[in-house]
Amino acid sequence: MTAVQNPILQLPWNSYRRPVQASAYKEESQSSVPQDGASCESSNTISCTIFIPCPQKIHGLLVDVSLFTEPLGFVRVLEWIFSIFAFATCGGYKGATTILVSCQGAINKTATAVFAYPFRLNTALFSAPNPTRCNNTWTDTYLVGDFSSSAQFFVAVAVLAFLYCIAALVLYVGYMHVYRSNSKIPLIDFVVTIIGAFLWLVSTSAWAKALTDIKISTGLSIVPEIAACQLPGSTCLFASVTSMGGLNVSVVFGLLNMILWGGNAWFVYKETTLHNPPNTASQHPGIYPTPSGI
């Protein structure tokens, strides 16, 4: 009896391939020549090694907006929106404080000091009550205080949060398959989210304190600080100051952002290997046992 070799199964293959043992029962009536690159052994069964293609990893753009229905994507959208309101309500503010001045040659004339972001009040100059400057008794008077550092820090955190949310949303929507296949990316996202929550806490606290001081420096307490109002025959009354409701709203949005970033840290954490450790069991190429002859 002559050993006969079966033809090898030939499948498409690429760089991602793994060997699989296949077998076929020997039949005396069949004969063929093995194809190039294949080897068979003659016995009651014929054992051959073939290659089957493995799934390739996708690294390109793959849009999936369904993530917006999950907490990870939905909360990130809220962070993006609230960061816009935070820096818009703070950075877009402009106000003025006004006093009524009665002095030589002027009765109940207004003197106004205009101020705006970044709230360097020590550069806000009161206008003169009249052209003669109260017979030249009116001296240049400025508001007191410089709160630019706290205001600019708050706005900078809001802008950075806005930009990071855009980058994160692009990653979530277009490259979520890459995000979840690379253990380092979720870990980086988690660390940045924790840092973001901390920065919102610090910047909002500093800005809230600065806002309280701004209200004091532009309110009733400014009248005793004006030297021209202390001269004989001169009187000054506080008139008005622009409402700072928008600045109060900015503090509220800062607190909301802090809560959102702190809460979202949990959802990002669930994507990391800290919450879902990878399977450390050794994975060998799938070699299937040779089936017995029929």
Salt bridges, closest charged atoms under 4 A:
GLU70 OE1 - ARG180 NH2 3.61
GLU79 OE1 - ARG76 NH1 2.81
ASP140 OD1 - ARG133 NH2 3.02
ASP189 OD1 - ARG76 NH2 3.10
ASP213 OD2 - LYS209 NZ 2.81
GLU271 OE1 - ARG180 NE 3.14
